[in-house]
Amino acid sequence: MKTSLFTLLLGLLALTATGCNRSNAQGAAAADASELPWGETDIVAVAFVGYGTSFEDFKQTPTFADLKQRYGLPDDISCISRKDEEGEESATDNELYLVIPRDPNASVAVNDLPVERLIDPDADVYGLILYKSESGTPFFVRCQSSGGMMNLEIIIVDNNGRQIIYRPQLSTDDGSLVTPGIVNQGEGSVLDITQPLPTSRLPQSVECSEDPITARIAQGRVFLDVQKPFGAVENRTYVLEGITGRCVGLFAGEIGRDKLFFLCLLMDDGGVEAFCPASISGFNPNSGADFISSGRLPDLKDITGFRQEGDAIQAIDKSGGKHALRPNLLPKPYRSLFHDVDGEEYELRIYPDWRLMFIDGSREGGTIAYYAGQVFQTKADAKSGQYEFRYLMRSHTAFGSGDDNPDIVEKTTPSTASGTFRLTTHDGGQTYDLVLLSGPALFRFKPGSPARFSIVSSYEGQPRWSEE
């Protein structure tokens, strides 16, 4: 009986998205689903846990560790994601939710939600079934509800025959979780177990020096309002992409003798991320503007604020300890380095805000593949011209075509490759010898054998920025 009803529910219309946002977060310190403060009609508990495009990155945060302990989550807990046209996980869905069915034997399904169903609830169009289980174990989902345009639905039927079709959504007013406000006979409701954001004395809005940008927090996300266009940056609002969690405070400061500007983000679990506008203006000014966070900075935990001390930014932890933020610095110019061999040009991008890209491209300028990740400087000796780094790649993107599809297809897969490398310059930063010290041959060079990189692209014939 349960199975047939469950199958029928796959075609039912969704419950209304307007709701009362009922929350029992303060009573959610249970280590077992049965101990949650369930209401009479609740059949599922849901928490909005923050933003993130990589579940593996989220699993490394204190927020995940807290959720795992709080609710007794298994080590191999799944994260259900929508797929793009190529069958890969959607790169645009960045809202992350924890779902805990009340009945351990509930029937559960997670479906992609076509936009046609939002426009016309009677449309005979159904999305792919992304997940189906006869066991009500907890899981995460990653989706998007920007502007009320939900794109994923969760269907649950418990052993008592109560059912719910729930579309995860955040309120456009205050960013709270939207839960169904009307519960009819035979239907279930949602228990909101979202943890409240911690308070912070840091500003919720700051001005970026030199660049006409105002950074602000809304619903735990960081938005950058550009008042005046520069380079490829338009005068509009950008979202700072790639953050993991929820932002609770901002700090604007400068690092180094050149007073390089950094925007520091305090996250809800005491972690730190950052953004440097030079990461945009330092590359080809005509190739587009990417506002991307650094990702979590290692060894920064329990941070409560920041302080400018001379030419350094100090992150202050809850015990009063100071932790200097140390960006990636090389002799100017330092942002893009090129290596040409056998008709292919490799580009190494070292961003000041701890990001790294290694691009494999043809001489005609087309990209074949690239790695993206984080990089941290471990040695900087200007006298000897030696600079050493450790890296952790997050993703690998390949571009290719086949007999079945002659068009170029972009495919991105996760990467956990890590290692170290050394850059040595003998001419003040015009050329560098790159030597892999450890890790896989991501750069297609043999460990220990130097490869010569230059600030000049053989394809473009000149540096991508001025010396100023």
C-alpha positions as a Python dict, from the first residue, in 0.01 Angstrom:
ca = {
    (1, 'M'): (0, 0, 0),
    (2, 'K'): (280, 237, 89),
    (3, 'T'): (465, 182, -237),
    (4, 'S'): (164, 247, -460),
    (5, 'L'): (77, 564, -274),
    (6, 'F'): (438, 678, -298),
    (7, 'T'): (439, 624, -674),
    (8, 'L'): (119, 822, -708),
    (9, 'L'): (271, 1111, -516),
    (10, 'L'): (542, 1160, -777),
    (11, 'G'): (284, 1339, -991),
    (12, 'L'): (107, 1539, -722),
    (13, 'L'): (119, 1914, -712),
    (14, 'A'): (348, 2083, -460),
    (15, 'L'): (227, 2228, -135),
    (16, 'T'): (205, 2602, -119),
    (17, 'A'): (543, 2769, -68),
    (18, 'T'): (407, 3033, 170),
    (19, 'G'): (453, 2937, 530),
    (20, 'C'): (498, 3029, 888),
    (21, 'N'): (874, 2960, 913),
    (22, 'R'): (821, 2765, 1237),
    (23, 'S'): (1158, 2698, 1398),
    (24, 'N'): (1269, 2472, 1682),
    (25, 'A'): (1642, 2529, 1637),
    (26, 'Q'): (1709, 2582, 2007),
    (27, 'G'): (1581, 2236, 2092),
    (28, 'A'): (1777, 2059, 1819),
    (29, 'A'): (2066, 1937, 2029),
    (30, 'A'): (1960, 1575, 1994),
    (31, 'A'): (2194, 1304, 1868),
    (32, 'D'): (1907, 1099, 1724),
    (33, 'A'): (1616, 1188, 1494),
    (34, 'S'): (1364, 1043, 1740),
    (35, 'E'): (1474, 1297, 2002),
    (36, 'L'): (1404, 1603, 1790),
    (37, 'P'): (1122, 1832, 1913),
    (38, 'W'): (873, 1698, 1659),
    (39, 'G'): (530, 1854, 1627),
    (40, 'E'): (223, 1635, 1585),
    (41, 'T'): (215, 1666, 1205),
    (42, 'D'): (592, 1690, 1137),
    (43, 'I'): (731, 1410, 919),
    (44, 'V'): (1062, 1569, 815),
    (45, 'A'): (1317, 1808, 969),
    (46, 'V'): (1505, 2047, 740),
    (47, 'A'): (1792, 2287, 808),
    (48, 'F'): (1945, 2546, 576),
    (49, 'V'): (2315, 2504, 652),
    (50, 'G'): (2468, 2761, 417),
    (51, 'Y'): (2604, 2810, 69),
    (52, 'G'): (2852, 2596, -119),
    (53, 'T'): (2918, 2447, -461),
    (54, 'S'): (3136, 2166, -325),
    (55, 'F'): (2998, 1925, -67),
    (56, 'E'): (3351, 1794, -5),
    (57, 'D'): (3459, 2146, 94),
    (58, 'F'): (3158, 2176, 324),
    (59, 'K'): (3249, 1847, 495),
    (60, 'Q'): (3578, 2007, 604),
    (61, 'T'): (3406, 2291, 793),
    (62, 'P'): (3324, 2314, 1166),
    (63, 'T'): (2957, 2351, 1067),
    (64, 'F'): (2952, 2001, 921),
    (65, 'A'): (3135, 1861, 1225),
    (66, 'D'): (2873, 2019, 1451),
    (67, 'L'): (2582, 1881, 1246),
    (68, 'K'): (2742, 1537, 1236),
    (69, 'Q'): (2772, 1526, 1613),
    (70, 'R'): (2439, 1698, 1683),
    (71, 'Y'): (2230, 1457, 1476),
    (72, 'G'): (2451, 1149, 1466),
    (73, 'L'): (2503, 1174, 1091),
    (74, 'P'): (2689, 887, 922),
    (75, 'D'): (3038, 940, 779),
    (76, 'D'): (2918, 850, 428),
    (77, 'I'): (2611, 1074, 428),
    (78, 'S'): (2497, 1160, 75),
    (79, 'C'): (2446, 1498, -88),
    (80, 'I'): (2184, 1497, -365),
    (81, 'S'): (2247, 1744, -648),
    (82, 'R'): (2072, 1834, -969),
    (83, 'K'): (2239, 1753, -1300),
    (84, 'D'): (2316, 1977, -1594),
    (85, 'E'): (2259, 1890, -1960),
    (86, 'E'): (2582, 1690, -1965),
    (87, 'G'): (2484, 1484, -1663),
    (88, 'E'): (2725, 1661, -1429),
    (89, 'E'): (2636, 1820, -1096),
    (90, 'S'): (2494, 2168, -1142),
    (91, 'A'): (2756, 2437, -1084),
    (92, 'T'): (2495, 2708, -1020),
    (93, 'D'): (2309, 2546, -729),
    (94, 'N'): (2469, 2672, -409),
    (95, 'E'): (2209, 2640, -132),
    (96, 'L'): (2277, 2346, 98),
    (97, 'Y'): (2008, 2183, 314),
    (98, 'L'): (2011, 1895, 565),
    (99, 'V'): (1704, 1667, 547),
    (100, 'I'): (1612, 1426, 830),
    (101, 'P'): (1297, 1213, 779),
    (102, 'R'): (1114, 1135, 1104),
    (103, 'D'): (1022, 778, 1008),
    (104, 'P'): (1332, 557, 958),
    (105, 'N'): (1128, 346, 717),
    (106, 'A'): (981, 633, 515),
    (107, 'S'): (972, 628, 137),
    (108, 'V'): (1181, 917, 5),
    (109, 'A'): (1238, 1061, -339),
    (110, 'V'): (1420, 1374, -458),
    (111, 'N'): (1326, 1507, -801),
    (112, 'D'): (1452, 1775, -1034),
    (113, 'L'): (1178, 2038, -1069),
    (114, 'P'): (1124, 2170, -1424),
    (115, 'V'): (1054, 2541, -1450),
    (116, 'E'): (738, 2458, -1647),
    (117, 'R'): (584, 2320, -1326),
    (118, 'L'): (643, 2651, -1151),
    (119, 'I'): (479, 2847, -1429),
    (120, 'D'): (191, 2601, -1479),
    (121, 'P'): (124, 2357, -1190),
    (122, 'D'): (-91, 2148, -1425),
    (123, 'A'): (189, 2100, -1677),
    (124, 'D'): (245, 1733, -1756),
    (125, 'V'): (622, 1770, -1718),
    (126, 'Y'): (831, 1593, -1457),
    (127, 'G'): (1197, 1613, -1371),
    (128, 'L'): (1449, 1337, -1324),
    (129, 'I'): (1437, 1127, -1008),
    (130, 'L'): (1768, 1211, -841),
    (131, 'Y'): (1730, 993, -533),
    (132, 'K'): (1491, 721, -416),
    (133, 'S'): (1498, 521, -96),
    (134, 'E'): (1277, 308, 128),
    (135, 'S'): (1495, 402, 423),
    (136, 'G'): (1446, 738, 591),
    (137, 'T'): (1813, 808, 655),
    (138, 'P'): (1935, 1171, 669),
    (139, 'F'): (2084, 1332, 359),
    (140, 'F'): (2183, 1670, 218),
    (141, 'V'): (2049, 1838, -93),
    (142, 'R'): (2208, 2116, -298),
    (143, 'C'): (1971, 2334, -502),
    (144, 'Q'): (1866, 2694, -573),
    (145, 'S'): (1562, 2903, -481),
    (146, 'S'): (1674, 3248, -595),
    (147, 'G'): (1381, 3481, -647),
    (148, 'G'): (1138, 3207, -548),
    (149, 'M'): (1232, 2990, -850),
    (150, 'M'): (1276, 2656, -671),
    (151, 'N'): (1433, 2377, -877),
    (152, 'L'): (1416, 2068, -655),
    (153, 'E'): (1141, 1886, -465),
    (154, 'I'): (1148, 1626, -188),
    (155, 'I'): (867, 1370, -158),
    (156, 'I'): (825, 1176, 166),
    (157, 'V'): (562, 917, 267),
    (158, 'D'): (576, 771, 617),
    (159, 'N'): (438, 438, 738),
    (160, 'N'): (117, 607, 852),
    (161, 'G'): (43, 717, 497),
    (162, 'R'): (112, 1084, 563),
    (163, 'Q'): (290, 1253, 279),
    (164, 'I'): (459, 1579, 189),
    (165, 'I'): (600, 1732, -127),
    (166, 'Y'): (847, 1995, -12),
    (167, 'R'): (1050, 2237, -222),
    (168, 'P'): (1345, 2383, -26),
    (169, 'Q'): (1326, 2759, -37),
    (170, 'L'): (1462, 3065, 143),
    (171, 'S'): (1251, 3370, 219),
    (172, 'T'): (1336, 3669, 2),
    (173, 'D'): (1264, 3892, 303),
    (174, 'D'): (1505, 3763, 566),
    (175, 'G'): (1666, 3447, 426),
    (176, 'S'): (1483, 3215, 666),
    (177, 'L'): (1366, 2869, 565),
    (178, 'V'): (1017, 2868, 412),
    (179, 'T'): (798, 2584, 538),
    (180, 'P'): (439, 2490, 440),
    (181, 'G'): (183, 2693, 631),
    (182, 'I'): (-121, 2477, 555),
    (183, 'V'): (-136, 2110, 654),
    (184, 'N'): (-438, 1921, 519),
    (185, 'Q'): (-570, 1583, 623),
    (186, 'G'): (-320, 1309, 541),
    (187, 'E'): (-38, 1554, 486),
    (188, 'G'): (275, 1615, 692),
    (189, 'S'): (466, 1928, 789),
    (190, 'V'): (829, 2042, 812),
    (191, 'L'): (1023, 2103, 1134),
    (192, 'D'): (1274, 2385, 1080),
    (193, 'I'): (1599, 2296, 1260),
    (194, 'T'): (1809, 2570, 1100),
    (195, 'Q'): (2061, 2700, 1353),
    (196, 'P'): (2040, 3077, 1414),
    (197, 'L'): (2326, 3288, 1284),
    (198, 'P'): (2571, 3397, 1553),
    (199, 'T'): (2590, 3769, 1616),
    (200, 'S'): (2898, 3961, 1509),
    (201, 'R'): (3024, 4310, 1587),
    (202, 'L'): (3177, 4333, 1242),
    (203, 'P'): (3011, 4556, 981),
    (204, 'Q'): (2750, 4415, 746),
    (205, 'S'): (2864, 4655, 473),
    (206, 'V'): (3208, 4800, 386),
    (207, 'E'): (3360, 5016, 113),
    (208, 'C'): (3648, 4879, -97),
    (209, 'S'): (3931, 5131, -113),
    (210, 'E'): (4040, 5253, -459),
    (211, 'D'): (3780, 5039, -640),
    (212, 'P'): (3423, 5176, -658),
    (213, 'I'): (3276, 4871, -485),
    (214, 'T'): (3055, 4831, -179),
    (215, 'A'): (3044, 4485, -22),
    (216, 'R'): (2740, 4387, 184),
    (217, 'I'): (2584, 4081, 345),
    (218, 'A'): (2230, 3970, 266),
    (219, 'Q'): (2084, 3635, 375),
    (220, 'G'): (2432, 3510, 463),
    (221, 'R'): (2569, 3582, 115),
    (222, 'V'): (2810, 3855, 8),
    (223, 'F'): (2709, 4095, -267),
    (224, 'L'): (2937, 4349, -434),
    (225, 'D'): (2774, 4664, -570),
    (226, 'V'): (2991, 4827, -838),
    (227, 'Q'): (2916, 5200, -877),
    (228, 'K'): (3156, 5269, -1162),
    (229, 'P'): (3273, 5022, -1432),
    (230, 'F'): (3642, 4939, -1467),
    (231, 'G'): (3805, 4694, -1707),
    (232, 'A'): (3559, 4410, -1765),
    (233, 'V'): (3365, 4498, -1449),
    (234, 'E'): (3024, 4654, -1512),
    (235, 'N'): (2834, 4890, -1286),
    (236, 'R'): (2595, 4633, -1141),
    (237, 'T'): (2568, 4394, -847),
    (238, 'Y'): (2784, 4081, -839),
    (239, 'V'): (2755, 3783, -605),
    (240, 'L'): (3078, 3667, -444),
    (241, 'E'): (3086, 3309, -568),
    (242, 'G'): (3236, 3007, -399),
    (243, 'I'): (3172, 3080, -32),
    (244, 'T'): (3108, 2782, 197),
    (245, 'G'): (2865, 2845, 480),
    (246, 'R'): (2701, 3172, 586),
    (247, 'C'): (2880, 3504, 622),
    (248, 'V'): (2815, 3704, 940),
    (249, 'G'): (3063, 3994, 917),
    (250, 'L'): (3299, 4186, 686),
    (251, 'F'): (3632, 4363, 728),
    (252, 'A'): (3822, 4576, 476),
    (253, 'G'): (4200, 4600, 510),
    (254, 'E'): (4535, 4624, 333),
    (255, 'I'): (4838, 4396, 326),
    (256, 'G'): (5200, 4470, 234),
    (257, 'R'): (5400, 4774, 136),
    (258, 'D'): (5190, 4805, -180),
    (259, 'K'): (4877, 4819, 39),
    (260, 'L'): (4696, 4545, -151),
    (261, 'F'): (4328, 4557, -58),
    (262, 'F'): (4153, 4250, 90),
    (263, 'L'): (3793, 4191, 186),
    (264, 'C'): (3780, 3949, 481),
    (265, 'L'): (3472, 3736, 545),
    (266, 'L'): (3389, 3599, 890),
    (267, 'M'): (3179, 3284, 850),
    (268, 'D'): (2914, 3154, 1088),
    (269, 'D'): (3138, 2876, 1225),
    (270, 'G'): (3440, 3098, 1296),
    (271, 'G'): (3614, 3026, 966),
    (272, 'V'): (3759, 3290, 735),
    (273, 'E'): (3741, 3350, 360),
    (274, 'A'): (3871, 3647, 162),
    (275, 'F'): (3854, 3831, -168),
    (276, 'C'): (4106, 4061, -338),
    (277, 'P'): (3986, 4288, -625),
    (278, 'A'): (4339, 4259, -772),
    (279, 'S'): (4239, 3903, -861),
    (280, 'I'): (4011, 4060, -1123),
    (281, 'S'): (4210, 4359, -1242),
    (282, 'G'): (4537, 4166, -1251),
    (283, 'F'): (4435, 3949, -1546),
    (284, 'N'): (4318, 4018, -1899),
    (285, 'P'): (4086, 4319, -1851),
    (286, 'N'): (3875, 4215, -2150),
    (287, 'S'): (3814, 3849, -2062),
    (288, 'G'): (3533, 3893, -1811),
    (289, 'A'): (3507, 3955, -1439),
    (290, 'D'): (3501, 3676, -1184),
    (291, 'F'): (3419, 3759, -822),
    (292, 'I'): (3529, 3439, -646),
    (293, 'S'): (3604, 3378, -278),
    (294, 'S'): (3935, 3234, -164),
    (295, 'G'): (3763, 2939, 1),
    (296, 'R'): (3832, 2857, 365),
    (297, 'L'): (4175, 2967, 480),
    (298, 'P'): (4353, 2690, 675),
    (299, 'D'): (4445, 2715, 1042),
    (300, 'L'): (4194, 2993, 1105),
    (301, 'K'): (3931, 2869, 1351),
    (302, 'D'): (3717, 3031, 1620),
    (303, 'I'): (3783, 3373, 1467),
    (304, 'T'): (3568, 3657, 1604),
    (305, 'G'): (3713, 3965, 1431),
    (306, 'F'): (3997, 4135, 1244),
    (307, 'R'): (4242, 4417, 1311),
    (308, 'Q'): (4463, 4631, 1087),
    (309, 'E'): (4814, 4654, 1232),
    (310, 'G'): (5054, 4846, 1009),
    (311, 'D'): (5063, 4674, 672),
    (312, 'A'): (4915, 4349, 809),
    (313, 'I'): (4565, 4217, 872),
    (314, 'Q'): (4535, 4013, 1190),
    (315, 'A'): (4252, 3763, 1243),
    (316, 'I'): (4159, 3758, 1612),
    (317, 'D'): (4034, 3434, 1769),
    (318, 'K'): (3802, 3401, 2069),
    (319, 'S'): (4102, 3369, 2304),
    (320, 'G'): (4252, 3695, 2177),
    (321, 'G'): (4520, 3525, 1968),
    (322, 'K'): (4638, 3695, 1649),
    (323, 'H'): (4685, 3524, 1312),
    (324, 'A'): (4838, 3730, 1030),
    (325, 'L'): (4689, 3680, 685),
    (326, 'R'): (4975, 3609, 445),
    (327, 'P'): (4882, 3648, 76),
    (328, 'N'): (5068, 3502, -221),
    (329, 'L'): (5327, 3760, -326),
    (330, 'L'): (5592, 3751, -600),
    (331, 'P'): (5801, 4025, -762),
    (332, 'K'): (5585, 4238, -988),
    (333, 'P'): (5434, 4146, -1223),
    (334, 'Y'): (5330, 3821, -1066),
    (335, 'R'): (4981, 3712, -1160),
    (336, 'S'): (5007, 3508, -1483),
    (337, 'L'): (5302, 3301, -1603),
    (338, 'F'): (5324, 3122, -1939),
    (339, 'H'): (5514, 2820, -2071),
    (340, 'D'): (5509, 2722, -2438),
    (341, 'V'): (5605, 2374, -2563),
    (342, 'D'): (5508, 2162, -2864),
    (343, 'G'): (5236, 2397, -2978),
    (344, 'E'): (5063, 2418, -2641),
    (345, 'E'): (5078, 2704, -2396),
    (346, 'Y'): (5045, 2645, -2023),
    (347, 'E'): (4934, 2929, -1799),
    (348, 'L'): (4990, 2939, -1424),
    (349, 'R'): (4773, 3189, -1237),
    (350, 'I'): (4864, 3261, -876),
    (351, 'Y'): (4603, 3487, -721),
    (352, 'P'): (4684, 3708, -422),
    (353, 'D'): (4379, 3569, -240),
    (354, 'W'): (4509, 3212, -224),
    (355, 'R'): (4354, 3081, -545),
    (356, 'L'): (4534, 2889, -820),
    (357, 'M'): (4457, 2800, -1180),
    (358, 'F'): (4667, 2594, -1417),
    (359, 'I'): (4545, 2621, -1776),
    (360, 'D'): (4639, 2391, -2063),
    (361, 'G'): (4570, 2565, -2395),
    (362, 'S'): (4664, 2550, -2762),
    (363, 'R'): (4874, 2811, -2937),
    (364, 'E'): (4556, 2941, -3103),
    (365, 'G'): (4427, 3041, -2762),
    (366, 'G'): (4168, 2770, -2703),
    (367, 'T'): (4158, 2605, -2361),
    (368, 'I'): (4200, 2227, -2351),
    (369, 'A'): (4167, 2180, -1976),
    (370, 'Y'): (4237, 2351, -1647),
    (371, 'Y'): (4272, 2281, -1277),
    (372, 'A'): (4141, 2518, -1010),
    (373, 'G'): (4222, 2515, -641),
    (374, 'Q'): (4400, 2686, -355),
    (375, 'V'): (4767, 2774, -312),
    (376, 'F'): (4958, 2891, -5),
    (377, 'Q'): (5306, 3041, 5),
    (378, 'T'): (5549, 2858, 233),
    (379, 'K'): (5868, 3048, 140),
    (380, 'A'): (5942, 3394, 2),
    (381, 'D'): (6311, 3485, -34),
    (382, 'A'): (6342, 3793, -253),
    (383, 'K'): (6722, 3792, -220),
    (384, 'S'): (6761, 3447, -375),
    (385, 'G'): (6450, 3483, -593),
    (386, 'Q'): (6298, 3162, -456),
    (387, 'Y'): (5928, 3125, -374),
    (388, 'E'): (5770, 2797, -265),
    (389, 'F'): (5405, 2697, -248),
    (390, 'R'): (5177, 2413, -147),
    (391, 'Y'): (4858, 2359, -344),
    (392, 'L'): (4530, 2172, -321),
    (393, 'M'): (4330, 2137, -640),
    (394, 'R'): (3952, 2145, -606),
    (395, 'S'): (3832, 2075, -959),
    (396, 'H'): (3943, 1969, -1306),
    (397, 'T'): (3765, 2098, -1616),
    (398, 'A'): (3818, 1945, -1960),
    (399, 'F'): (3696, 2066, -2298),
    (400, 'G'): (3647, 1813, -2575),
    (401, 'S'): (3421, 1673, -2845),
    (402, 'G'): (3341, 1330, -2983),
    (403, 'D'): (3176, 1149, -3270),
    (404, 'D'): (2835, 1161, -3104),
    (405, 'N'): (2865, 1528, -3017),
    (406, 'P'): (3093, 1737, -3241),
    (407, 'D'): (3037, 2047, -3028),
    (408, 'I'): (3287, 2134, -2759),
    (409, 'V'): (3167, 1997, -2427),
    (410, 'E'): (3282, 2128, -2089),
    (411, 'K'): (3310, 1866, -1815),
    (412, 'T'): (3412, 1947, -1457),
    (413, 'T'): (3500, 1682, -1201),
    (414, 'P'): (3622, 1714, -839),
    (415, 'S'): (3994, 1692, -768),
    (416, 'T'): (4183, 1634, -445),
    (417, 'A'): (4533, 1643, -594),
    (418, 'S'): (4787, 1820, -374),
    (419, 'G'): (5159, 1890, -374),
    (420, 'T'): (5429, 2155, -362),
    (421, 'F'): (5632, 2351, -617),
    (422, 'R'): (5907, 2613, -631),
    (423, 'L'): (5935, 2923, -850),
    (424, 'T'): (6281, 3078, -897),
    (425, 'T'): (6341, 3405, -1078),
    (426, 'H'): (6676, 3551, -1182),
    (427, 'D'): (6556, 3871, -1347),
    (428, 'G'): (6329, 4039, -1098),
    (429, 'G'): (6011, 3857, -1202),
    (430, 'Q'): (6027, 3853, -1583),
    (431, 'T'): (6084, 3476, -1607),
    (432, 'Y'): (6060, 3187, -1361),
    (433, 'D'): (6182, 2830, -1338),
    (434, 'L'): (5906, 2606, -1203),
    (435, 'V'): (6009, 2284, -1026),
    (436, 'L'): (5761, 2033, -886),
    (437, 'L'): (5872, 1926, -539),
    (438, 'S'): (5595, 1679, -456),
    (439, 'G'): (5257, 1559, -576),
    (440, 'P'): (5130, 1433, -913),
    (441, 'A'): (5247, 1576, -1245),
    (442, 'L'): (4950, 1809, -1280),
    (443, 'F'): (5162, 2058, -1467),
    (444, 'R'): (5278, 1786, -1711),
    (445, 'F'): (5636, 1833, -1599),
    (446, 'K'): (5865, 1578, -1441),
    (447, 'P'): (5929, 1635, -1070),
    (448, 'G'): (6270, 1795, -1020),
    (449, 'S'): (6305, 1915, -1381),
    (450, 'P'): (6269, 2293, -1418),
    (451, 'A'): (6031, 2440, -1676),
    (452, 'R'): (6079, 2800, -1786),
    (453, 'F'): (5779, 3033, -1746),
    (454, 'S'): (5756, 3392, -1867),
    (455, 'I'): (5526, 3685, -1796),
    (456, 'V'): (5474, 3715, -2174),
    (457, 'S'): (5222, 3496, -2351),
    (458, 'S'): (5351, 3356, -2679),
    (459, 'Y'): (4996, 3379, -2811),
    (460, 'E'): (4928, 3739, -2711),
    (461, 'G'): (5287, 3858, -2735),
    (462, 'Q'): (5278, 4084, -2430),
    (463, 'P'): (5207, 4083, -2056),
    (464, 'R'): (4839, 4100, -1963),
    (465, 'W'): (4885, 4400, -1735),
    (466, 'S'): (5099, 4709, -1703),
    (467, 'E'): (5395, 4747, -1468),
    (468, 'E'): (5209, 5017, -1278),
}
